[in-house]
């Protein structure tokens, strides 16, 4: 059977994970928002630092898709620097085609700082302004689109035209920081051409501009923008899906031990869900795959080391408790 071909599109970065030692968490003036606090103007101790190249939403997804047996390509931009060289090496080692990775002499590879504290992360991000351009590629079966820089709005219009010209190509869309800031109206064509949409509950509220807790209303709101399938995750509460026919809820897969670091949990869920559908499985199977991949990733520092193969996911699924199954709600 021919492997499904997936082109992931999005910015790549090097992440420096800094585990904080001396910090506090306080409630914000805004509802459901907390502040990470450290002493201003002081020397703040930290426990450890780990540098992880070749990450970012779409880069993580491209590695995950490859491990799950798909023909995985990545379109991204890097600098002709050490971080860029490391990224190319890692992508190749993980069976991701780098044919469409563009390197730049005068623009460095993105570099982010991940502040890790009490199992949660706060990320200091900077997306360099790359000259985005749709690669000349034979139409893949799927495009996986995620985080791009603030200057990428014209590129989204290019992607929209590409999808309209190639209607058989299905789009999985996991909006990143700047894509959410652009707003659904400016990305109307992307939402209308989306097969699967992914976000967490807070992000869905931000996109819709509604502080509602009713998950059905959020799912309906997202589907109203155009996506055929809306997937919303809600931390320990699990994941919710609507496809116009039914609403499904999926609990999390039991953690073997407390999560070490949550960066990449969303990417691992979304990519596994996409891989299942691309491989011909149904939504119920995709909901089984997603949380298992996330459970594994949060046991490691970084978004790549815990990504699972199809055999590994199926093994975990066989050992799952009876309660681990999708249910209509």
N, C-alpha and C positions, 0 to 999 in steps of 0.2 A: 504494500500500500504506500502510495506517495505521501511523503511528509508534508503537512500543511506548511505553507511559507508565510512567515510573519515579519514585517518590517516595523521595528520599534523606532519611534521618532521622539527625540527629547534631548535636553542638555545632560552632559556627563560632568561629573565632578570628582575631586579627591576629597574625602571626608577625614578630618582629624577629630577623633573621639576623645574628649577630655572628661575624665571622670572626676567630678567635683567632690571635695571633702568638706569645705567650710562654706555652706550656703544655707538659706532658709527659704521656705515657701509661704507666701502670704496671700490672702484673698485680695482680689482687685476690687475697684469700685464697680466694675462691670459684672453682671451675673454670669456664673459658670466660667469665670476667668481667674487664673491664679498668676502670681508674680514670682519669678525666681530672683531672690535677693542676695547680694553679696556686699561686703563693706566697700563703700566708694572711696577711691583714692588710696587703697591699701594693697599690700601684697597678699593675694588670696591663694592658699595652698590647694593643690589638687593631688589626686591619688595616682593617676596614670594617664598616658596618652597613647593612642593607637591610630596610625595613619592607614586609611583604606582607600586605594585608588580605584578608578573605574566604577563608580557608583552613581546614584541619581535614579529617579523613578524609572526612566525608560531603559537605562543601562542595566539596572537590577532586573527589570522585566525580561530583557533580551537574554540574560544568562538563565533565568528561571525557565523561559520558554525552550531554550536549548536543552536544559537538563530534563525537561518533560517530553523530549523527543520530537520537537518541531524544528523546522529549518529556519533558523533565527538570524536576522540581519539587523544591524543598528545604523541609523543615520544620526550622527551627532558631530559636534565640532570640538576640537582640542587644539592646544598649542604645541609648537615644536619645542617642547621642554621635557624635563625628566618625568613630570606627572603624565604628560601625553604619551611618552614612550612606555611607561608602566601600564597605562590604560590599554594600549594596543596589545601588549603582551598578555595581559590578564584576559581580555576578551577572546583572543585567539586560543588561549589555554582552555577556555570554557566553551569552545565550539560556536562562538558567535562570529559571523562573517563581518570583517572590518572593511569590506569593499567600499562602503559608503560613509566611512569616517573621514572627515575633512580636517586636515591639520593646517594651522596658521602660523606664520613666522612672527607676526607682530601682536598676536592676541594670545594670552596665556590660557592654559587649562583652568577651568573653574576650580576654586578651592573653598570648601566650607568648613566651619567649626561646629562640632556637635557637643554641646554641654550636657553631660549625662549626670542625672541626680535622682536618686530614689526610683530607679527603673524607668524614668521618663526622660525625654530629651528636648532640649531647646536648641534650635539650629540657627547659626549666624550664616546667612546666605549672601552670595554675590554672583549674579549671572553676567558674564561678559557679553558685550554686544557683538554677536557673530553675524556675518552675512548669510542668513538662512537661504537655502535653495533646495527644492525638491530633487532628489537624485533620479537619474534616468535608470529606472529599474523595471523589469518585466513585472506586470501587475501581480502583487502577492495575493494570497488568500485573505490576509488580515493586515491591517495597520493598527499598531498600538501607540497611541499618542498620549504624551504626558508633558511634564514640566519643560517650558521653554522660557527664554528671557523676555524682559519687558518690551523689547523692540520687535517682537515676533508677530505682531498683529497682521502685517502684510503676508507673512509666510502662512498664517492660518487661512487666509483667502486662497493662497496657492493650493494648499492641501484640500480645501473645499472644492475647488475646480477639478482637482485630480480625482476626487471621489465621485463627482458627478460624471466625469468622463469615463470612469471605470466602476460602474454600478455593482459589479460582482464582488468588489473589494469591501470587506466588512471592517468597521472601525470600532475599536475598543478605546474609550476616552476616559482617562483618569486625570482630571484637571489639576495643575499645579498652582503654586502661589499666584503667579502673574496672570495665568489664565482665568483664575477666579476673580482677580481684580479687574480684568478686562470686561467682565460681565457677560451674561448670557445673550444679551441683545447684539453685542459686537461680534460674538462667536455663534450667531444664530445658525449659520450654514454648517458649522461643525456639529452642533447639537442635533440638527435635523438629519444629518447623515450618520449618526451614531447608532451602532447596533447594541453595544453594552456601555453603560455609564457606571463609573465607580467613584464613590466618595465616602467619607465618614459622615455621621449625623450633623456635626457642627458645620462642616463644609457645605452640605446640602442646604442647611438653613441660610448660610451666607450667600450662596448662589441664588436662592429664591428670594432672599430678603425677608424671610419669615421666621420668627422665633417660635415655631410651633413644635410641640413634642410628639404629636400624632405621626407615627412613621408612615402610615398609609397616605396621609396628606402630603408628606414629603416625597414619597415614591410617585404619587400621582402628579405632583408638581414638576418633578424632574422629567417624567415621561411626557408631560405636556410641552416640554421644550423640544421634544423630537425623538429621544432615544427609544428604541424598541424594548430594551431591558434596562431597568434601573436597579442598581445594587447599592445599598447603604449599609455601612458597618457602624456598630455602636459599642466598641470596646468589649467589656466583659458580657454585655447583653447579646452579643452575637451579630449576625448579619440578616438583612431583610432584602427581599427581591420581589419585584413586580414586573410582569411581562404582558399585561393587558388581559390575561386569562385568569391568573391567580396571584395571590400574595403568599410568599413563603418566608418562614423564619428558620434560621439555622443557628444552633448554639455553638459556642467555641469548643475546640477540641481540648480536653483536659491537659493542662500543663504538667509535664513530668516533674518540674521544679519551678520555683519562681522565675519569671522572665528576667534575663540579664540586661537586655537593652532592646527598646521597641522600634528603633529605626528600621525601616524596610518591611514592617508588618503589613502595611497596606499594599505595597508593591507585590509582595509574595502572594497575598490573597488574590489580588486582581489578575496577576499573570497566570496563576494556577486555574482560576475560574475561566479565563480566556482560553487557555490551553485545552481544557476539557471540552469546551464547546467547539473549538477549532478541530479537535480530534474526533468529533462526531458524537460526543456524549450529550446528555440532556442537562437541563438546569439543575435538577436534583443532584446529579453526579458532580457538577461543577461546584455546588455548595458543599459537597463533602470534601473535595480537593482543597478549596481555598483555605479554610481554617487550619487544616493539617499543615500546609506549607507555612502559614503564619506562626503556628505553635513552634515549629522547628527553628525558624529564623530568629525569634526573640530569645532563644537560648544562647545566642552568640553576639559578639560585638560586631556591628556592621550588617549590611543587608544581603550579603552574598553567601557566607560560609554555611548557613543553615538551609539553603535552598535544596529541595528534594527532587529526586527522580520520580518517574511515574511508578516504578516498582516499589519505591519506598513509601510513597503516598498510599498506594493500594495496600501495602502491608499494615500501615497505621490504621487504615479504614477497617481492615478485618479485625483488628484488636480493639476497635472503638466500643465504648459502652452502648447499650441498647438505646439510650436517650439521644445518641449522636445521630440524628437524622432530620431532614427538613420536614417541617409541618406547615400546613396552611393556617393562616390566621385571619 
